[in-house]
Structure formats: C-alpha cells, structure tokens
Amino acid sequence: AHVEPDTWTYSTCGFCGTGCGIEIGTKEGRPVAIRGTKGYPVNDGLLCAKGIYQWKMITAPDRGKHPMIRKGGTLVQASWDEALTAMTDKLKALLAEHGPESIACYNTGQLCMEEFYTLGKLMRAGFRTPNLDGNTRTCMASAVVGHTRSFGTDGPVGAYADIEAAEVILIAGSNMAECHPILFARVVKAVEKGARLICVDPRLTQVSRIATIALPIRPGTDVVLLNAMAHVIIREGLIDRAYIDAHTTGYAELEAHLRKYTPAYAAEICGVPAEDIEAAALLYGRAERSLSMWVMGINQSVNGTIANNCFHNLNLIQGKIGKPGCASFSITGQPAAMASREVGGSSSYPGYRAIGNAQHRAEVAALWGVDPAILPDKSPSITEIIDAILEGKIRALWVICTNPLISLPDQNRVRRALEKLELLVVQDAFATVDTAQYAHIYLPAALWAEKSGIMVNSERRLNLLKPAVAPPGEARTDFAIFLDVADRMGYGHLFPYRTTEECFEEIKRLTKGRPNDYSGATYARIEENRGLQWPIPDERSTGTPRLYADGRFNTADGKAVLWSVDPVELPEVPDGEYPFNLNSGRVQEHYHTGTKTRKVPELNHLVPTAYVELNPRDAEQLGVGYGDRVRIESRRGEIEARVVVTSQVAPGSCFVPMHFNEGPVNRLTVWAVDPFSKEPNYKQQAVRLRKA
Ligand code: SF4
C-alpha cells in the first residue's frame, strides 16, 4: 500500500552514471518512496524503473547488520572490534612477513568521492601497496586511457545539454534505452525535434529502431568502421583544417593511414553495406553540430582504447570538441566511477595525477606530508591481481562493494584465486553477496541513502548525497570503516579529517590547478546549483559545461593527438567447435550482478532470471523455442539459461545478461584484456549451445 512520506531528502540516484537528482521519501525514519528532482538539470524529475524502486532494497531482509568472522567454515556474528582486530592483525602479520605487495584491495564505482579518496590514501600512503583497483577497470578503463592518449588527461569532454543541441547523434556500443534510460529519453526528445540518429550496434536495440541509419556491424569491428567514417570525412573535405593545424598533431600520418579504410574495405570486415557506411559518415560529417556517445560495447574489448581514440579522431578532425552540440562523449556506467578516477580510488593519484609520473607523486606526497619514496609507482589491474593471487604473491584481498565472483571474466579462475587467499575481507551492504562465500571476514556497509558525500556523473557534474535514513543494525558507512582500519593500523595521522565534508576540503587542495579543479565547490554550492560540472576553479564559478573550448589540451604542447590505429585480433572468434559469438550486457531492470536490484520485487518480477537471446533461425536449427532451457558452453565453463527467440540478435550470435548468479555469463567469458587499459574483453567470445 502507498505510504505518504513525512520527509523528503535531497540526494542522487545510486545506480547508473547518468546521475539523476532524486528525493528520498521517509516516514518516521523508514524509506517509503523516491521521486525525481524537478528542475534537476540531468533528469528534470524523470526516473527509470531502477531509480524509482531503489528505496526498496534499503530495507531488504539480507542487509548486513553485524560484522561476521568465519569460524568452523561458517560466518558467525562478531563485534566490530573482533572483526577489525582480526582483519588488522592479519594484515600487520602479512606486512611484516611478506611486505606491502602481499595485500590488495578491489573496490567499486559506487562509493562516494570522499570514500574513494580516503581508501586510496589508506592503501597507498598507509599500507604502501600498489595493489588497488576498482571494478571501474571492467567498464571505463578504455575510456580513461583513450582520453589520456588523445587529450593528455582523462575526463569526458561534453555536457548532456549537447544532446539537445546536436543535429546528428552517433550512439555506438550502447543500448542506451536499457542502460541509461534517462539519457536516452533526452535523445528521443532530440530526435522528435529533428535530430538524426546513427546507431552502431551488432544487436538491433530500441536505439537502432529509432535511428536514421542503423549499422549492425559484426562484433568487434568498431575500429574499422570508425576509421572508414573518418576516411570518407577526409575524402569529402569535411574536415576543419584550421582547427587541425592549430590544435592537433598526427594529421598527416592519419590521412595516409586511413587511405586503405574505404567504405568497401570496411564493409567486407564490418558486414554492413558500404553505402550505409558512406551515408553515416556524410550525415555525421556534413552536420554543423554532431555528437558521438559510446559505452561498454566499445570499451569492453581488446580494441577498447584504440576505438576510443578513433571517436576522438573523428571529432577532432572536424573541430567538434568544446562547442555546443559537439562532443566526443564517453558515457560512464556507475554513479561515482568518475569520482574514483578523479581522486585516486583506483589507478591514479588524486587530481588526475599519473601513478607512473614522479613529479605527480612528489606533488601528492607534499600535500599529504609523506615521503614521495613510499608512494607506489605502479598500479596493477584486477586481472593482474587475480593472477598474482594464483601465483601466491598476493595473500590478502579486501573487496569493497563489488562482487568479483560473478562480475569478473572466467569465473572458475577467479574462484580458484579467492579460495587460495589467506585473508578475504568482503565489505558490502548485503551479507549474501556471492563473493562472501569465500570471505574470512564480512563487514556490513551503509547504502548510498544512508550517507553523505559526492558522486560525479558522466558530464563531470558533482552531485550531492545526503543521508535520509540510518544504516541498519551496526552497519557503518565505508568512510567510517576506512578511518577505523586506518586508526587500528597506526595510520590515523594521515587522516586529520573525521567527516566527509572536512575530507572534501582536503580533496579540494589536491585538485587545485588540476584539470578537475573543485576549488570553488562546497556541499552547499553543489546543492544550491543542482550539481556543478568541474572544473570549478573558484567560488564565483558555476562550473564548466565543456572541456577544451579554447582548443588547449592537457598534453605537453597543448595539442590533441590523432592516432593512426589498426585493430588487433579478437581473442576468440566462432569456429566449427564453438560456432556462436556470445555478447553480454545489462537490462533496464537490473544492475551489475543483481545484488541490489534483485532485492526489489517489482524489478525481479519484470526480469526474474537468466536467459539467452537467440535469433529465430538459430533457435529453429537447435530445435528450441521460447522458454526452453539450453546449455551454453565455452572453453572456460558452461551455464544453463532459458531461450528468448528474437531477431534483436543476428544469426550466429547470442546475448546473455550479466545479472544472474544462477546463470552466470562470466563462467563463459574469456580472460583477455585491452593491451593499454587492461579492461576485459566481455563482448566477444565463442560458445556452443544445445538443448538442456
Ligand atoms: Fe538512476 Fe540511471 Fe535510472 Fe537515472 S537513469 S534513475 S541515474 S538508474
């Protein structure tokens, strides 16, 4: 029954990287509703199904309410003192015996900025271990490295307002209708007002259904397609020569490199007609204002980084960066993945400082008051961390708000690694999270609605979280847990702050003069302005909608780099033994491994279990129909799932959502990563199917 809230609390959606403004409705301290914030520049009151129902997970029965320690094979209730003493005693022993590199931490894109910052400082200046990574590696790493290679530092260049200002929108490798529904609503509005849409996706999605041109390319052929589009744009003289000369390097090499990428050449590889490639390039190139957006279909590939560079090439050669309606726009998957990237929560130091840059480490050390020699100069990826566990080099892993047993590729390999650990600490809002099967210690954490802090969305907007309810039982915020661990380890002197707002003041000092300068932001100003897009250099600034509007990039010479690239071979392609290409991804109703959304009856009712999409032709050949169970096998393992017969997938391809632990698609996925970003290749692997 509907319960009318007695209080509404300002906050931000805790799911995707769109960053919708929400208000959390409570009655007598209990969550009872969520509504979109009217007038919020991101969503103006709109929410998707996940956003509307997310309050229901807050009171889910399996919320962790007490710490637990494994005794006799079972996790049993313990006090915070017992759990943290057990954890820190073991960590101290490992440090003494095996050194900092025996300890690792794997976190998320769903904490708030102050938590990422505190964790990064704790791991690097406290434990002095290089082994800190986040699940952001599995979604945005290729975008990070792509930005850095093209523009000098990370950071998406555009603003959502560019969607409505564009004449042509190119969406590639993104089922935005399902994965970023509120952004897609803005695209639909733009299309209704006359914008043209180009959709590049091997699946026929709701995005391709409203596209002027749909390019259902063969899986993994994006780089060839983007190179061919740039070829046509150059051939037709649709470039901005003055911009290229003033603001980029590498054009002469690129022009020569792209000669072979004719539409006819690309058509052979991409499996779409040459005329369609030509038409898409001309549509994009002839528009004054065109915008490209992409997500995991591009990033989660061995060619992820260079595909990002191809998008930047395409826009740079036309001078379509930093202008209204023009952007080379990588969209983020998680609500605070950007914050992690910006303040050192995973593979960088705060203020977009590079791990491997001695000058950057010296700056951070000076601001932290530590010896620069103690700061790690490398940052292994999670797949490297898993391999190091299997080799016996890493002995303890602290997993925070993520579920690697289900979300990392090649589940059987990850399982072997988790089993081998001497200490696995799982810190999560839900005690039933799959990875906790192997935990020695479980720590109950607060959810987003129970804490204060900042998240940053895909358009660099700092959004504020305010606590609407108290965490259940003895659960604590991740921020409080990090400070407690720091105190117990003897690192308390590194953390002169005790509240997230005080922490943000310290973060601001680390970003001053850096690309993501937050100097002019305060919690009050963020709320007053309904979010602020960085850089925000002083208190008069209301933020910066677009980066590089002045044509000056963050490279040594101030110029963007045009990259001449060819794709590398995919790690696995269908063959006689495994004849199908397997793709994986999200559906609108669920998120990641379902640890949150599967707690919400309404969402679970809409999409209750694992399934595999099969083309009608393949279903007929396999002798299966809608709802039948099939066994899906790869060289790494097998799962079962129900069949959904749909022409959304091409013959010879299948698609399995990533959310379901009863049909974990990552038991099938391949252990291969992009050579630059180390992001796993989730989108292309070979499988075979048979009726179960
Ligand atoms: Fe939340 Fe994303 Fe839905 Fe907006 S689009 S309500 S941020 S899940």
Residues whose N, C-alpha, C, O or C-beta is under 5 A from the ligand:
A	BS01	SF4	C13 F15 C16 T18 G19 C20 L47 C48 K50 G51 H180 P181 I182
